[in-house]
Amino acid sequence: MSNPKLTSLQSYTMLLYRKAVHPEFFGIEGRQHVEQGGAESEAWIFRGGHCVRFQAGDSVLCEVVTDNPAVLPDRALNVQFPCAGEHDHDERMSPKHHFYTTIQTETLSEHLYLGEYKELLARARGSQSLLSMWKDAQDRPNLSVVEMSRSTAGLNIEAWHLRSDCGLILRSSSMILVGGRTGA
């Protein structure tokens, strides 16, 4: 018998493309755009995932976090890795722009999951975050949140995806560093 926690957790994937991904692949529930230092980001949120397009001049990098990567195209796919555990990735987009992302997952008991859910929901409602909320077939709450911000170093994107069926908390943090800076 398979472990449903591992199956659900292992379905999440981060994909990085070297071009924009068409919105037809997502059931977009919200969009947000931000610019800083010659770089720009546009985020889309959908049930259980997000897509963020980073652009600096002619360089484009598109980050997708989803539990259904099979429906996405292979064209211009640069990097793909599972979200389970912890992963870091960085690459230079141009001489002046550096992309960095990190992703972490954990599974929590139902009680701890609900506490995290309530805390993140309150945070998202009190900010300019993109938000997607839904209930699963067992009427349990699920949540996806994307926060975009500017900093002196560049553009920052924080995203969380909470899945009640397995107590999953998936957090990603991505940024474009402006001016050739490296590191996080």
Backbone hydrogen bonds in HBPLUS format (Angstrom, degrees):
<---DONOR---> <-ACCEPTOR-->    atom                        ^
c    i                          cat <-CA-CA->   ^        H-A-AA   ^      H-
h    n   atom  resd res      DA  || num        DHA   H-A  angle D-A-AA Bond
n    s   type  num  typ     dist DA aas  dist angle  dist       angle   num
A0007-THR N   A0003-ASN O   3.08 MM   4  6.34 163.6  2.11 155.9 161.1     1
A0008-SER N   A0004-PRO O   2.98 MM   4  6.03 174.7  1.98 150.2 151.6     2
A0009-LEU N   A0005-LYS O   3.02 MM   4  6.02 164.6  2.05 145.9 150.9     3
A0010-GLN N   A0006-LEU O   2.81 MM   4  5.77 160.7  1.84 148.5 154.2     4
A0011-SER N   A0008-SER O   3.24 MM   3  5.38 148.4  2.34 101.0 110.1     5
A0012-TYR N   A0009-LEU O   3.36 MM   3  6.02 155.1  2.43 114.4 119.7     6
A0083-CYS N   A0012-TYR O   3.02 MM  71  5.48 167.1  2.04 131.9 130.1     7
A0013-THR N   A0066-THR O   2.85 MM  53  5.65 155.2  1.91 159.1 165.5     8
A0066-THR N   A0013-THR O   3.11 MM  53  5.65 159.5  2.15 156.2 161.3     9
A0014-MET N   A0081-PHE O   2.89 MM  67  5.53 172.5  1.90 170.1 169.5    10
A0081-PHE N   A0014-MET O   2.97 MM  67  5.53 157.9  2.02 155.2 162.4    11
A0015-LEU N   A0064-VAL O   2.83 MM  49  5.14 159.1  1.87 151.0 158.1    12
A0064-VAL N   A0015-LEU O   2.85 MM  49  5.14 154.7  1.92 155.3 160.7    13
A0016-LEU N   A0079-VAL O   2.78 MM  63  5.09 163.0  1.81 157.8 157.8    14
A0078-ASN N   A0016-LEU O   2.69 MM  62  5.49 156.0  1.75 150.8 159.0    15
A0079-VAL N   A0016-LEU O   3.14 MM  63  5.09 155.5  2.20 136.2 141.8    16
A0017-TYR N   A0062-CYS O   2.79 MM  45  4.91 161.1  1.83 142.9 149.2    17
A0062-CYS N   A0017-TYR O   2.87 MM  45  4.91 159.6  1.91 135.2 140.9    18
A0018-ARG N   A0076-ALA O   2.90 MM  58  5.39 156.3  1.95 150.2 157.1    19
A0025-PHE N   A0022-HIS O   3.35 MM   3  6.38 177.7  2.35 128.7 129.3    20
A0026-PHE N   A0023-PRO O   3.04 MM   3  5.61 170.5  2.05 123.8 126.5    21
A0029-GLU N   A0045-ILE O   2.76 MM  16  5.73 176.6  1.76 165.3 165.9    22
A0045-ILE N   A0030-GLY O   3.00 MM  15  5.38 155.9  2.06 146.1 150.1    23
A0032-GLN N   A0043-ALA O   2.99 MM  11  5.27 143.0  2.13 145.6 150.5    24
A0043-ALA N   A0032-GLN O   2.77 MM  11  5.27 156.7  1.83 154.4 161.9    25
A0034-VAL N   A0041-SER O   2.90 MM   7  5.42 155.9  1.96 156.9 161.5    26
A0041-SER N   A0034-VAL O   2.83 MM   7  5.42 158.1  1.88 163.0 168.4    27
A0036-GLN N   A0039-ALA O   2.84 MM   3  5.37 161.1  1.88 155.9 158.6    28
A0039-ALA N   A0036-GLN O   2.92 MM   3  5.37 158.3  1.97 120.7 128.0    29
A0040-GLU N   A0055-GLN O   2.86 MM  15  5.32 152.1  1.94 152.1 160.8    30
A0055-GLN N   A0040-GLU O   2.86 MM  15  5.32 156.4  1.92 157.1 159.4    31
A0042-GLU N   A0053-ARG O   2.99 MM  11  5.27 145.9  2.11 139.7 150.3    32
A0053-ARG N   A0042-GLU O   2.87 MM  11  5.27 162.5  1.90 152.3 154.9    33
A0044-TRP N   A0051-CYS O   2.76 MM   7  5.18 151.6  1.84 157.6 165.8    34
A0051-CYS N   A0044-TRP O   3.00 MM   7  5.18 156.7  2.06 145.3 149.3    35
A0046-PHE N   A0049-GLY O   3.10 MM   3  5.41 169.4  2.11 146.8 143.6    36
A0049-GLY N   A0046-PHE O   2.99 MM   3  5.41 173.7  1.99 136.4 134.5    37
A0050-HIS N   A0065-VAL O   3.06 MM  15  5.46 148.1  2.16 142.0 151.7    38
A0065-VAL N   A0050-HIS O   2.96 MM  15  5.46 162.8  1.99 154.2 159.0    39
A0052-VAL N   A0063-GLU O   2.79 MM  11  5.14 157.3  1.84 149.0 156.8    40
A0063-GLU N   A0052-VAL O   2.77 MM  11  5.14 159.2  1.81 157.0 157.6    41
A0054-PHE N   A0061-LEU O   2.73 MM   7  5.17 174.0  1.73 164.5 166.1    42
A0061-LEU N   A0054-PHE O   2.91 MM   7  5.17 159.9  1.95 150.0 153.6    43
A0056-ALA N   A0059-SER O   2.93 MM   3  5.27 160.4  1.97 150.6 157.1    44
A0059-SER N   A0056-ALA O   3.02 MM   3  5.27 149.1  2.12 135.7 131.4    45
A0072-LEU N   A0069-PRO O   3.10 MM   3  5.55 164.9  2.12 117.5 122.3    46
A0077-LEU N   A0074-ASP O   3.01 MM   3  5.32 159.0  2.05 133.7 131.3    47
A0105-THR N   A0085-GLY O   2.98 MM  20  5.30 129.2  2.24 137.8 151.3    48
A0087-HIS N   A0103-ILE O   2.93 MM  16  5.29 152.8  2.01 148.6 154.8    49
A0103-ILE N   A0087-HIS O   2.83 MM  16  5.29 155.3  1.89 154.8 160.2    50
A0089-HIS N   A0101-THR O   2.89 MM  12  5.34 151.8  1.97 156.4 157.0    51
A0101-THR N   A0089-HIS O   2.81 MM  12  5.34 155.4  1.87 162.0 168.2    52
A0091-GLU N   A0099-PHE O   2.93 MM   8  5.38 155.5  1.99 146.1 152.5    53
A0099-PHE N   A0091-GLU O   2.81 MM   8  5.38 166.4  1.83 169.8 166.3    54
A0093-MET N   A0097-HIS O   2.83 MM   4  5.43 150.5  1.92 142.4 151.3    55
A0094-SER N   A0097-HIS O   3.19 MM   3  5.07 158.5  2.23 142.3 140.7    56
A0097-HIS N   A0094-SER O   3.25 MM   3  5.07 150.5  2.35 100.0 108.4    57
A0179-GLY N   A0096-LYS O   2.63 MM  83  4.53 126.8  1.91 148.8 153.4    58
A0180-GLY N   A0096-LYS O   2.98 MM  84  4.29 149.8  2.07 107.2 104.5    59
A0098-HIS N   A0177-LEU O   2.97 MM  79  5.03 160.0  2.01 143.3 149.9    60
A0177-LEU N   A0098-HIS O   2.69 MM  79  5.03 167.4  1.71 159.1 159.3    61
A0100-TYR N   A0175-MET O   2.99 MM  75  5.44 154.8  2.06 155.5 160.4    62
A0175-MET N   A0100-TYR O   2.86 MM  75  5.44 144.8  1.98 156.4 165.3    63
A0102-THR N   A0173-SER O   2.89 MM  71  5.38 145.7  2.01 143.0 154.3    64
A0173-SER N   A0102-THR O   2.89 MM  71  5.38 157.3  1.94 157.5 163.3    65
A0104-GLN N   A0171-ARG O   2.85 MM  67  5.36 158.8  1.89 157.4 164.5    66
A0171-ARG N   A0104-GLN O   2.86 MM  67  5.36 170.3  1.87 163.7 167.1    67
A0106-GLU N   A0169-ILE O   2.99 MM  63  5.38 140.5  2.15 141.1 152.9    68
A0169-ILE N   A0106-GLU O   2.84 MM  63  5.38 156.8  1.89 165.8 169.4    69
A0108-LEU N   A0167-GLY O   2.82 MM  59  4.85 153.5  1.89 126.8 134.5    70
A0113-TYR N   A0109-SER O   2.82 MM   4  5.95 161.7  1.85 159.5 165.7    71
A0114-LEU N   A0110-GLU O   2.99 MM   4  6.16 165.1  2.01 151.1 154.0    72
A0115-GLY N   A0111-HIS O   3.17 MM   4  6.46 151.4  2.26 143.9 151.5    73
A0116-GLU N   A0112-LEU O   3.00 MM   4  6.29 161.1  2.04 153.0 157.3    74
A0117-TYR N   A0113-TYR O   2.81 MM   4  6.04 159.0  1.85 155.3 162.2    75
A0118-LYS N   A0114-LEU O   2.99 MM   4  6.15 167.0  2.01 148.3 150.5    76
A0119-GLU N   A0115-GLY O   3.06 MM   4  6.23 162.0  2.10 147.5 152.7    77
A0120-LEU N   A0116-GLU O   2.91 MM   4  6.05 168.6  1.93 155.4 158.2    78
A0121-LEU N   A0117-TYR O   2.88 MM   4  6.00 158.6  1.93 152.2 158.9    79
A0122-ALA N   A0118-LYS O   3.04 MM   4  6.18 159.4  2.08 146.0 150.9    80
A0123-ARG N   A0119-GLU O   3.06 MM   4  6.30 158.5  2.11 145.1 151.2    81
A0124-ALA N   A0120-LEU O   2.85 MM   4  6.05 164.0  1.88 152.7 156.6    82
A0125-ARG N   A0121-LEU O   2.95 MM   4  6.10 160.3  1.99 149.8 155.0    83
A0126-GLY N   A0122-ALA O   3.11 MM   4  6.21 135.8  2.32 140.2 150.9    84
A0126-GLY N   A0123-ARG O   3.20 MM   3  5.23 132.2  2.44  95.5 108.2    85
A0127-SER N   A0124-ALA O   3.28 MM   3  5.36 165.2  2.30 108.2 110.3    86
A0130-LEU N   A0146-VAL O   2.84 MM  16  5.03 164.3  1.87 155.9 156.8    87
A0146-VAL N   A0130-LEU O   3.03 MM  16  5.03 153.7  2.10 133.9 138.6    88
A0132-SER N   A0144-SER O   2.90 MM  12  5.07 152.1  1.97 153.7 154.0    89
A0144-SER N   A0132-SER O   2.85 MM  12  5.07 148.4  1.95 149.8 156.2    90
A0134-TRP N   A0142-ASN O   3.25 MM   8  5.35 159.8  2.29 131.7 133.9    91
A0142-ASN N   A0134-TRP O   2.78 MM   8  5.35 141.5  1.93 168.6 177.1    92
A0136-ASP N   A0140-ARG O   2.98 MM   4  5.43 151.9  2.06 144.1 150.8    93
A0139-ASP N   A0136-ASP O   2.87 MM   3  5.17 155.3  1.93 122.1 122.6    94
A0143-LEU N   A0162-LEU O   3.09 MM  19  5.06 162.7  2.12 138.3 142.7    95
A0162-LEU N   A0143-LEU O   2.71 MM  19  5.06 172.3  1.72 162.4 165.2    96
A0145-VAL N   A0160-TRP O   2.89 MM  15  5.22 157.1  1.95 150.8 155.4    97
A0160-TRP N   A0145-VAL O   2.90 MM  15  5.22 154.6  1.96 146.6 152.8    98
A0147-GLU N   A0158-GLU O   2.77 MM  11  5.14 166.1  1.79 159.2 163.8    99
A0158-GLU N   A0147-GLU O   2.88 MM  11  5.14 162.9  1.90 150.9 156.8   100
A0149-SER N   A0156-ASN O   2.92 MM   7  5.22 153.1  1.99 150.9 153.9   101
A0156-ASN N   A0149-SER O   2.84 MM   7  5.22 171.2  1.85 157.6 157.9   102
A0151-SER N   A0154-GLY O   2.79 MM   3  5.19 147.7  1.89 162.4 161.7   103
A0154-GLY N   A0151-SER O   3.18 MM   3  5.19 134.2  2.40  97.1 108.9   104
A0178-VAL N   A0153-ALA O   2.74 MM  25  5.85 170.8  1.75 166.9 167.9   105
A0155-LEU N   A0176-ILE O   3.09 MM  21  5.29 146.6  2.20 141.4 149.2   106
A0176-ILE N   A0155-LEU O   3.04 MM  21  5.29 145.9  2.16 136.7 147.0   107
A0157-ILE N   A0174-SER O   2.78 MM  17  5.13 156.7  1.83 159.6 157.9   108
A0174-SER N   A0157-ILE O   2.83 MM  17  5.13 164.2  1.86 152.2 157.5   109
A0159-ALA N   A0172-SER O   2.91 MM  13  5.20 159.2  1.95 153.1 154.3   110
A0172-SER N   A0159-ALA O   2.88 MM  13  5.20 159.5  1.92 144.1 149.8   111
A0161-HIS N   A0170-LEU O   2.86 MM   9  5.09 147.5  1.97 142.7 151.7   112
A0170-LEU N   A0161-HIS O   2.97 MM   9  5.09 156.3  2.02 141.6 148.9   113
A0163-ARG N   A0168-LEU O   2.99 MM   5  4.98 153.1  2.07 132.9 141.5   114
A0167-GLY N   A0163-ARG O   2.99 MM   4  5.76 112.4  2.46 136.2 154.1   115
A0168-LEU N   A0163-ARG O   2.93 MM   5  4.98 138.3  2.11 152.1 148.8   116
